[in-house]
């Protein structure tokens, strides 16, 4: 089985190496720009097959016209094993910084969160198997190449995963909006940390909340009661970065 990645940045990152092997680069035949020519040169340097197609053919393969004139066929996405994720973190000698997603189903949100997690330097991202968006071309495009560098793990029981992280002295904090949650900017987030983000609509499930060491709230001043899940995740991730950079 194989998948398609589209868009100049995601394709470039995939060609530079990652968890999936490139199989074929497909480029628009007409009106190629310098960035597309760069991808062709890179693919040929890796002895990768390059084919040229009419734009309408690429539109049909991608299912839309927003592919920027390039598609990359790659091996099917393989999630990392959770034990391997922990082993890689321990071997790195770095502080733990994990992101857990409880029910993110929108591919644009999922991709945006993965992009933020990679830029923030997360050790890895863990998603629940039964309530999560799969890795699709839309996710890959929105993530802008993050999955070429960021370990992504899928587990059947997210609550059990939280407990396993806590056994390794990793503090697990869930993002929540209620008044009983502690303001994120007043919470000590230095050291080994995992942030848990809930679904776009209902947030964290009660069972996941109960397993977290604490709940964090992002203060809001306007009339709306909640943030987009990817925005909230980004704010939380970079508050962890800020605190640890100034520790």
Protein Blocks (a to p, Z undefined) as FASTA:
>chain_A
ZZddedjklmmmmmnopjbdcfbdcddfbhpafklmmmmmmmmmnopacddddfklmmmm
nopaklnopacdddddddddfklmmmmmmmnopacdddddehiabfklmmmmmmmmmmno
pabdcddfklcccddfklmmmnnomlmmmccdddfblklmmmmmmmnopacddddfbfkb
ccfklcccehjdddddddfklopafklmmmpmbdcddddfblbfbdcfklmmmmmmmmmm
mmmmmZZ
